Amino acid sequence: MRRSDQRRAAVVALYQHDLTGRPLLEALGPNASIFSRAAADRAEELDEVIDRHAHGWSVQRIQPLERSIMRVALIEMLHPDVAPGEQPIPPEGAIEEALESAKTFCGADAPGFVNGVLGAVLRELRETEQPPGDSAERVAAHPEEQAQDFRIPSKPIP
């Protein structure tokens, strides 16, 4: 199964679990993708990350489908070792896939919301990866390393 199909299957399974309350193992089914199992196993951790970055929104207020899309993207962003592939997927790829899913399956405001939350997570990841030392000194010495604001280019919704 292609990676994008695995992502989509994971989103659907997590969504069904959230919406119906069916046991997660039943919603996942016997052929659950790596993404489904990882997102299910780490749902609490992923929800905490979403909650921290969805300013003004608690995880419970976020639509189940949007929450499921973000959980699957966060698996790839925070735990890239969980779903190894021929080539590692950069976080931007996980965000772009999440945006495409949000555009396809959610309301008009969902892609912007998903992009905002996942972009904030990516910024935090990049900040924690910075080499030690005073950042003001590094910026003064190397202005080309100044942090750039992250935005995924978005196509108009048809």
C-alpha positions as a printed NumPy array, in Angstrom:
array([[  0.   ,   0.   ,   0.   ],
       [  1.324,   3.449,  -0.926],
       [  2.286,   5.787,   1.875],
       [ -0.462,   8.278,   0.99 ],
       [ -3.037,   5.454,   1.084],
       [ -1.717,   4.418,   4.514],
       [ -2.105,   7.98 ,   5.763],
       [ -5.648,   8.199,   4.459],
       [ -6.579,   4.821,   6.008],
       [ -5.146,   5.992,   9.334],
       [ -7.174,   9.214,   9.213],
       [-10.373,   7.283,   8.472],
       [ -9.777,   4.752,  11.269],
       [ -8.981,   7.438,  13.847],
       [-11.988,   9.46 ,  12.696],
       [-14.304,   6.453,  13.016],
       [-13.001,   5.774,  16.504],
       [-13.492,   9.404,  17.585],
       [-16.916,   9.735,  15.985],
       [-18.505,   6.406,  16.869],
       [-16.677,   5.506,  20.052],
       [-16.021,   2.044,  18.63 ],
       [-13.008,   0.373,  20.223],
       [ -9.874,   1.546,  18.47 ],
       [ -8.719,  -1.978,  17.606],
       [-12.089,  -2.633,  15.952],
       [-11.906,   0.625,  13.978],
       [ -8.329,  -0.115,  12.926],
       [ -9.066,  -3.621,  11.705],
       [ -6.586,  -6.454,  11.21 ],
       [ -4.751,  -4.784,   8.328],
       [ -4.208,  -1.431,  10.017],
       [ -1.408,   0.657,   8.588],
       [  1.673,   1.618,  10.55 ],
       [  0.323,   5.172,  10.714],
       [ -2.945,   3.987,  12.244],
       [ -1.3  ,   1.941,  14.948],
       [  1.283,   4.613,  15.774],
       [ -1.285,   7.41 ,  15.909],
       [ -3.566,   5.255,  18.058],
       [ -0.743,   4.262,  20.424],
       [  0.367,   7.88 ,  20.811],
       [ -3.005,   9.643,  20.596],
       [ -2.689,  11.196,  24.05 ],
       [  0.787,  12.596,  23.306],
       [ -0.327,  13.887,  19.89 ],
       [ -3.421,  15.509,  21.381],
       [ -1.237,  17.335,  23.92 ],
       [  0.889,  18.704,  21.065],
       [ -2.211,  19.796,  19.153],
       [ -3.691,  21.361,  22.283],
       [ -0.486,  23.318,  22.94 ],
       [ -0.418,  24.778,  19.419],
       [ -4.124,  25.26 ,  18.656],
       [ -4.369,  28.613,  20.388],
       [ -7.873,  29.269,  21.592],
       [ -9.057,  25.741,  20.775],
       [ -9.014,  22.702,  23.016],
       [ -8.487,  19.339,  21.374],
       [-12.066,  18.387,  22.234],
       [-13.421,  21.401,  20.286],
       [-11.53 ,  20.497,  17.117],
       [-13.563,  18.544,  14.588],
       [-12.729,  14.804,  14.748],
       [-11.641,  14.62 ,  11.11 ],
       [ -9.286,  17.595,  11.421],
       [ -7.884,  16.165,  14.653],
       [ -7.296,  12.797,  12.948],
       [ -5.532,  14.458,  10.01 ],
       [ -3.233,  16.353,  12.375],
       [ -2.487,  13.237,  14.452],
       [ -1.326,  11.341,  11.378],
       [  0.84 ,  14.261,  10.201],
       [  2.354,  14.602,  13.67 ],
       [  3.357,  10.936,  13.678],
       [  5.573,  11.613,  10.664],
       [  6.85 ,  14.897,  12.057],
       [  7.602,  13.793,  15.618],
       [  8.301,  10.085,  15.116],
       [  9.732,   9.616,  11.606],
       [ 11.199,   6.263,  12.649],
       [  7.703,   4.802,  13.143],
       [  6.881,   4.635,   9.433],
       [ 10.177,   4.169,   7.637],
       [ 10.138,   4.389,   3.886],
       [ 12.604,   4.282,   1.057],
       [ 13.349,   7.934,   1.741],
       [ 12.526,   9.888,   4.894],
       [  9.644,  12.314,   4.519],
       [ 10.5  ,  15.855,   5.6  ],
       [  8.032,  17.513,   7.974],
       [  6.927,  19.828,   5.165],
       [  5.822,  16.756,   3.193],
       [  3.704,  15.547,   6.101],
       [  2.142,  19.003,   6.397],
       [  1.429,  19.203,   2.662],
       [ -0.265,  15.788,   2.749],
       [ -2.349,  16.897,   5.748],
       [ -3.388,  20.061,   3.907],
       [ -4.462,  18.078,   0.86 ],
       [ -6.566,  15.802,   3.073],
       [ -8.11 ,  18.811,   4.832],
       [ -8.931,  20.438,   1.479],
       [-10.506,  17.239,   0.21 ],
       [-12.476,  16.12 ,   3.263],
       [-13.056,  19.132,   5.534],
       [-14.662,  22.563,   5.47 ],
       [-13.196,  25.67 ,   3.866],
       [-11.468,  26.884,   7.051],
       [ -9.858,  23.545,   7.897],
       [ -6.745,  23.771,   5.676],
       [ -5.722,  27.104,   7.22 ],
       [ -6.306,  25.796,  10.734],
       [ -4.394,  22.552,  10.094],
       [ -1.561,  24.519,   8.462],
       [ -1.392,  26.924,  11.413],
       [ -1.201,  24.19 ,  14.044],
       [  1.265,  21.982,  12.158],
       [  3.371,  24.991,  11.134],
       [  3.625,  26.026,  14.795],
       [  4.746,  22.5  ,  15.693],
       [  7.375,  22.626,  12.949],
       [  8.663,  25.989,  14.186],
       [  8.961,  24.566,  17.7  ],
       [ 10.816,  21.519,  16.36 ],
       [ 13.238,  23.716,  14.46 ],
       [ 13.807,  25.946,  17.506],
       [ 14.682,  22.961,  19.677],
       [ 17.102,  21.688,  17.029],
       [ 19.133,  24.927,  17.064],
       [ 22.73 ,  24.514,  18.177],
       [ 23.485,  25.625,  21.74 ],
       [ 24.639,  29.155,  22.409],
       [ 23.094,  32.578,  22.581],
       [ 20.835,  32.965,  19.547],
       [ 21.298,  36.759,  19.478],
       [ 25.055,  36.283,  19.124],
       [ 24.551,  33.709,  16.357],
       [ 22.141,  35.95 ,  14.422],
       [ 24.528,  38.874,  14.703],
       [ 27.404,  36.695,  13.505],
       [ 25.338,  34.823,  10.877],
       [ 22.302,  36.885,   9.8  ],
       [ 21.575,  34.407,   6.983],
       [ 20.594,  31.854,   9.663],
       [ 17.788,  34.042,  10.972],
       [ 14.589,  32.018,  11.401],
       [ 12.157,  32.172,   8.529],
       [  8.401,  32.073,   9.029],
       [  7.066,  28.77 ,   7.741],
       [  4.059,  28.646,   5.448],
       [  3.072,  25.876,   3.086],
       [  2.008,  27.321,  -0.228],
       [ -1.666,  26.653,  -0.618],
       [ -3.589,  26.046,  -3.816],
       [ -7.041,  27.628,  -4.084],
       [ -9.852,  25.353,  -3.029],
       [-12.039,  24.519,  -6.047]])
